[in-house]
């Protein structure tokens, strides 16, 4: 769920919650400070990149783009960044946020999306193919607008679904709050969600780390990794080996009680 909170003080907080079938959702939160009165219309999602664009003043500003390692594989190399300014889409100069949404909606699945952007003083073209919504994680965006006036705060809500979802397959080490995806030639930590009981031994684990082995068995595929994890009983000693930039790190801890894991949220605030 993408939540946009507009406060009278001009603080915008956006939460992106990604969901896979049978997996508790993961949430990412980013906060951007701006004068809410400068924002025209509702922000527009760039579903393939987990991005959000707003019409702020006279500019179309990229508020947020998901980290490359967290995107669907085909879009990890697309170089769009927060703070980029959109100038045109598919050769058309942008004049409104509604126009941007209309152009994106008009592109057929597999068709080219070309974003003309300004980054600092440089002009660039960022290109990628429009995805089939079924290949993307399910994303729902909720916009909460709070206006502060003489009569007190006034809140309105709108909800939008931006992808019908299916998403890539992941392995879940339930109870430990670790979600793993299949990357190029290896398994990688995709998300870390707070487990019901904090595991101090995992404090050094980071998203993007390569999963090398579990219980001494090489992590070759998602099914195998999840099978090893599910074969352990609560309290069994766990030995997870991951690597970062070629350096291996070993994490040892007792397996937590997965029955207490009701899902969680990865909360990151900038």
VOGU-3710 file (C-alpha; in Angstrom, 3 decimals, decimal comma):
1> xxxxxxxxxx> 0,000/0,000/0,000  1,336/3,408/-0,898  0,256/5,958/1,670  0,646/9,639/0,990  0,149/11,856/4,001  -0,206/15,574/3,309  0,013/17,655/6,466  -0,550/21,355/6,921  3,122/21,669/7,868  4,006/20,465/4,399
11> xxxxxxxxxx> 5,421/17,031/5,193  4,713/14,221/2,763  5,235/10,644/3,948  4,881/7,832/1,428  4,644/4,166/2,352  5,022/1,453/-0,274  3,750/-1,969/0,726  4,583/-4,836/-1,630  2,612/-8,070/-1,449  3,131/-11,583/-2,798
21> xxxxxxxxxx> 0,561/-14,386/-2,660  0,768/-16,093/0,748  3,398/-13,685/2,066  2,857/-10,953/4,632  3,324/-7,539/2,996  6,521/-5,513/3,288  6,398/-1,788/3,755  8,846/0,961/2,890  8,346/4,505/4,108  9,987/7,655/2,760
31> xxxxxxxxxx> 9,355/11,185/3,991  9,732/14,277/1,808  9,362/17,818/3,128  7,682/20,353/0,879  4,963/22,969/0,853  1,821/20,932/0,257  0,151/23,932/-1,350  2,663/23,725/-4,215  1,579/20,198/-5,202  -0,888/20,015/-8,088
41> xxxxxxxxxx> -3,144/16,999/-8,392  -2,371/13,515/-7,104  1,135/12,044/-7,521  1,622/9,486/-10,313  3,147/6,047/-9,783  5,887/4,530/-11,947  4,912/0,952/-11,180  7,891/-0,816/-12,765  10,374/1,226/-10,726  8,384/1,549/-7,524
51> xxxxxxxxxx> 8,553/5,284/-8,143  6,407/8,287/-7,476  6,249/11,588/-9,396  4,535/14,759/-8,202  3,744/18,047/-9,948  5,426/20,479/-7,565  5,284/24,137/-8,581  6,370/24,189/-12,226  8,286/20,900/-12,078  7,532/17,190/-12,239
61> xxxxxxxxxx> 9,664/15,838/-9,430  10,610/12,207/-8,775  9,919/11,908/-5,056  11,033/8,329/-4,666  12,365/5,351/-6,625  12,743/1,872/-5,181  16,314/0,640/-4,698  17,445/-1,358/-7,779  17,942/-4,588/-5,813  14,324/-4,432/-4,624
71> xxxxxxxxxx> 12,798/-4,101/-8,093  11,694/-6,840/-10,453  14,852/-8,099/-12,178  14,133/-6,573/-15,601  14,095/-3,053/-14,117  17,109/-3,146/-11,834  19,318/-1,402/-14,394  16,976/1,532/-15,069  18,770/4,682/-13,890  16,015/6,897/-12,528
81> xxxxxxxxxx> 16,689/8,612/-9,206  14,859/10,578/-6,553  15,140/14,318/-7,221  15,273/13,813/-11,024  12,947/16,176/-12,886  10,725/14,795/-15,660  10,551/17,030/-18,714  8,819/14,787/-21,242  7,462/11,288/-21,775  7,632/9,511/-25,134
91> xxxxxxxxxx> 8,499/12,773/-26,854  5,660/14,783/-25,299  6,405/17,743/-23,059  4,689/17,380/-19,694  2,089/19,962/-18,773  0,105/18,168/-16,038  0,285/15,121/-13,800  -2,919/13,843/-15,430  -1,178/13,952/-18,816  1,697/11,862/-17,422
101> xxxxxxxxxx> -0,699/9,226/-16,144  -2,571/9,200/-19,444  0,588/8,668/-21,488  1,761/5,812/-19,250  -1,667/4,161/-19,417  -1,713/4,402/-23,227  1,496/2,390/-23,665  0,861/-1,276/-24,423  2,546/-4,003/-22,368  6,052/-4,424/-23,754
111> xxxxxxxxxx> 5,965/-0,970/-25,341  8,709/1,565/-24,715  8,464/4,224/-22,020  11,020/6,980/-22,542  11,397/9,573/-19,832  13,221/12,786/-20,662  14,760/13,935/-17,387  16,982/16,622/-15,948  19,487/15,560/-13,308  21,354/18,532/-11,896
121> xxxxxxxxxx> 22,384/20,310/-15,127  22,385/17,229/-17,357  19,574/16,127/-19,674  19,071/12,377/-20,108  16,671/9,818/-21,552  15,647/6,923/-19,304  14,006/4,043/-21,165  12,285/0,852/-20,106  9,514/-1,455/-21,317  6,048/-1,307/-19,819
131> xxxxxxxxxx> 5,464/-4,330/-17,624  2,518/-6,661/-17,508  0,896/-5,717/-14,177  0,717/-9,425/-13,321  4,518/-9,558/-13,244  4,735/-6,856/-10,570  4,114/-7,063/-6,818  0,619/-6,022/-5,851  0,615/-2,346/-4,939  -2,219/-0,258/-3,578
141> xxxxxxxxxx> -1,799/3,456/-2,999  -3,707/5,294/-0,311  -3,696/9,071/-0,297  -4,549/10,752/2,990  -4,857/14,537/2,826  -4,921/16,496/6,081  -5,678/20,211/5,940  -5,255/22,323/9,048  -7,710/25,241/9,281  -9,535/27,395/11,841
151> xxxxxxxxxx> -12,012/24,611/12,477  -9,290/22,035/13,127  -7,795/19,263/10,967  -9,865/17,974/8,047  -8,909/14,601/6,567  -9,950/12,977/3,299  -8,853/9,621/1,870  -8,525/8,124/-1,613  -7,354/4,638/-2,539  -5,956/3,485/-5,884
161> xxxxxxxxxx> -4,761/0,100/-7,120  -1,754/0,448/-9,398  -0,965/-3,176/-10,235  -3,037/-6,342/-10,210  -0,025/-8,180/-8,943  1,456/-11,618/-9,019  5,012/-10,604/-8,524  8,213/-12,557/-8,492  8,570/-15,648/-6,318  10,268/-15,230/-2,975
171> xxxxxxxxxx> 11,362/-17,454/-0,098  10,361/-16,448/3,412  12,389/-17,408/6,487  9,343/-16,975/8,673  9,956/-15,852/12,212  13,304/-14,303/11,282  11,780/-11,604/9,072  13,974/-12,438/6,072  12,589/-12,455/2,509  14,880/-13,787/-0,213
181> xxxxxxxxxx> 14,654/-13,403/-3,982  16,315/-15,125/-6,931  18,968/-12,778/-8,349  21,427/-13,246/-11,224  23,235/-16,482/-10,351  22,549/-16,289/-6,606  19,949/-15,782/-3,917  19,784/-12,354/-2,305  18,165/-10,840/0,751  15,347/-8,747/-0,699
191> xxxxxxxxxx> 13,659/-7,401/2,428  14,217/-7,490/6,170  11,012/-7,151/8,174  11,010/-6,783/11,970  10,404/-10,260/13,479  8,076/-10,685/16,480  11,138/-11,062/18,725  14,291/-9,126/17,720  17,253/-11,341/16,765  20,452/-9,577/17,808
201> xxxxxxxxxx> 22,619/-11,995/15,815  21,083/-10,685/12,573  21,880/-7,039/13,284  24,614/-6,979/10,627  22,524/-8,542/7,839  21,582/-6,133/5,043  19,248/-6,119/2,062  21,161/-7,129/-1,049  23,460/-9,559/0,788  24,018/-12,850/-1,052
211> xxxxxxxxxx> 22,711/-15,964/0,697  25,518/-18,551/0,550  24,276/-21,403/2,707  21,848/-22,462/5,408  22,750/-25,220/7,858  25,885/-25,901/5,812  23,888/-26,583/2,647  24,487/-24,366/-0,381  21,617/-22,021/-1,168  20,934/-22,959/-4,786
221> xxxxxxxxxx> 17,261/-22,109/-5,183  14,337/-20,605/-3,289  12,456/-23,871/-2,771  15,527/-25,550/-1,330  16,266/-22,676/1,020  12,705/-22,513/2,309  12,575/-26,298/2,670  15,671/-26,314/4,898  14,236/-23,495/6,996  10,830/-25,112/7,390
231> xxxxxxxxxx> 12,506/-28,403/8,345  13,962/-26,807/11,471  12,050/-26,882/14,743  11,613/-23,859/16,977  14,767/-23,461/19,038  17,008/-25,472/16,702  20,408/-23,811/16,141  20,478/-21,921/12,839  23,643/-21,238/10,850  23,099/-18,790/7,996
241> xxxxxxxxxx> 26,034/-17,724/5,838  25,739/-14,630/3,625  28,274/-12,585/1,699  28,701/-8,904/0,914  31,266/-7,695/-1,617  32,930/-11,113/-1,542  33,260/-11,278/2,257  31,297/-14,002/4,038  29,441/-13,384/7,296  28,009/-16,107/9,520
251> xxxxxxxxxx> 24,850/-15,601/11,573  24,032/-18,125/14,294  20,866/-18,024/16,384  18,090/-20,339/17,598  15,191/-20,642/15,176  12,391/-18,332/16,342  8,800/-19,409/16,770  7,331/-18,882/13,306  3,768/-19,220/14,615  4,118/-15,783/16,227
261> xxxxxxxxxx> 5,064/-14,169/12,915  1,988/-12,302/11,741  3,990/-10,374/9,192  5,684/-7,084/9,671  6,699/-3,861/8,049  10,069/-2,671/6,901  10,087/0,960/7,954  12,759/3,246/6,508  12,508/6,987/6,900  14,596/9,542/5,056
//
